[in-house]
Amino acid sequence: SALDRCREFRSADEHVEAIRKAMPGAPSDGIRRVFNGLVERGLVVAAEDFAARFLDAAAKAPPRADAGGLYIRACDRPAQLQRLLESLHDHARRGFPAQALTVVDDSRSPEAMAAQARLLRDHGERSGAPVRHVDAAAWQRVHEALAAALPEHRATLDDLIGRGRGEAPRTGPGRGWNLALLLGAGRRILFGDDDFVLPLKLHPHLQDGIELDAHEMSTVRFYTDTQAAMDAGHDADFDLMQWHLDLCGAPIGHAFEHESRLVPTREQWRRIAPSRLPRLVPEARVVATMNGHRGHSGSVASDWMYLIDPTSARDLYHERNRYLRLIESGRVWMGPDRATTMISTPFTPFAQDLSRLPAFVAPDERGEDGTFGAIARVLDPHAWVLHLPTAVGHLRDREHKFLAPGSSAVARNFNYFLVDFLARCEDELFAGTPQARLAAVAARLEDLAAATDRDLLRMLSEYLQATCSGQIRRLQTAAEAAGPKAPIYWTADLQAVIKANAKALLYDGPPRLAGWPADLDAGGCAARLRRDLSRFAAMMRAWPEIWQAAATMSNRFA
């Protein structure tokens, strides 16, 4: 149809020409009348008029919540925390304001916790900024205060933030994050880990504007030297940490304002098709922002390197000896070269808007980053994540060597399973409030948990099969994109990764998710899945009340 030919922003003459090609033989004046009719009915709008609706909504939006400072997850690594704190001092020495700092300390070693307390006190004295050390005792006080206020949710609180006691400590990177979401309730916060290092840097090949079509645009540049990766990129003449905070919680229309530093370029406007972006509405807001990473990648295997874009792949494999070093222990600059809107969170969000009910995260295992984005989309169908062209330094406490390509098939723990399940539910949710939408998803999880063992096992098997077959398709696509000139050493390793996943397709034993015991039988798999589904349903039902109680009690937690 004529309308189908006019989805992207183009000049009037270009639209008329597109309609003419769709209606060969039609008279020119008739085609022009068709186009004018689309304009008169508001079905085709100019980019300026489209942006004006968003700018108007941004101007009328209520003031954003106060900033609550920087929250850092720390765990038994005083040397890492010391390096991060020193980088914060360097940031302040450049003339940028020091952020209030809260360290959420999940250390199990009393010596490490004491050392981190001393480091934090010293940091406060040097910077003049407020500091807060949430050690085991303070953590437990918050936990007990919330449990006393909401005794019916005590078990769920234990799941979300419980550290455990005695001989049964509870660990998991999501617990400290959930605690930060409660401590910062009502504000906008920055969030990171103790192995991060400032300053933030802009992408080495920085581009202007913002891409609004909501897909992953990260590229990767590889380095054999850690310091070279850390030094890569551009320093900004403005405070990049404050940039993240200023954008967090803003209406998406703020991106069209010059002070955002994100105004789309002409070519970016030409790629926007509003009818294909149902989330791009004036009431949409930025619930979080993300950085890329530079330095250590954070991965334990190299298989992800065979799924990157063609330009990044060529940087990986263009010289054999360098390639061999990179797949063993490569350093990276990973992130988009321009701002891009997203609906997922492949990295830990840096700025998080806690002025309204935020997403919680999976308390156990890795992959908690993805659960933040998935639950944020459940809470608000118009929630956006903004991935800025910045990267934070990431330095592990020790060197790691990657597993060889094809050492295992793609692995998915329950957190990844949950993210995929929630994605399938999104378009079927119609409830108008975040609480009701969470309750609707909880009912879906409870419904699945009530299935028979046979149905649960069949569904798990199909999920794991689909995961491996999808991985194979993506790898084959990467091989096709590289073309016949790709070096044989890279192609051979990519084929090894494909074979590992193809072998996994032939497995016919109990369908175990990653992280489950290797000796778990079929009945145990069904019971484990049922337990985790029920746990998360309970979290979704309880989270709104828990978060609201924390917001009400925030002065007691300060």
Secondary structure, DSSP 4 states (H G I P E B T S, - for coil): -TGGGG-S---HHHHHHHHHHHSTT--HHHHHHHHHHHHHTTSS--HHHHHHHHHHHHHHSPPPPPEEEEEEEE-S-HHHHHHHHHHHHHHHHTTPPPPPEEEEE--S-HHHHHHHHHHHHHHHHHH---EEEE-HHHHHHHHHHHHHH-GGGHHHHHHHH--EETTEE---HHHHHHHHHHHTTTSEEEEEETTEEEEEEE-TT---SEE-S-----EEEEESSHHHHHH-SB--SS-HHHHHHHHTT-BGGGGGSGGGT-PPPHHHHHT--GGG-TT-STT-EEEEEEEEEEEE---SBSGGGGGS-HHHHHHHHSSHHHHHHHHHH-EEEEE-SSEEEESS-SS--SEEE-SS------SSSS-HHHHHHHHHHHH-TTEEEEEEEEEEEE--SS--PPBPTTSS-----HHHHHHHHHHHHGGG---SSHHHHHHHHHHHHHHHHTS-HHHHHHHHHHHHHHHHHHHHHHHHHHHHHH-TTS-HHHHHHHHHHHHHHHHHHT--S--PPTTS-TT--HHHHHHHHHHHHHHHHHHHHHHHHHHHHHHHTHHHH-
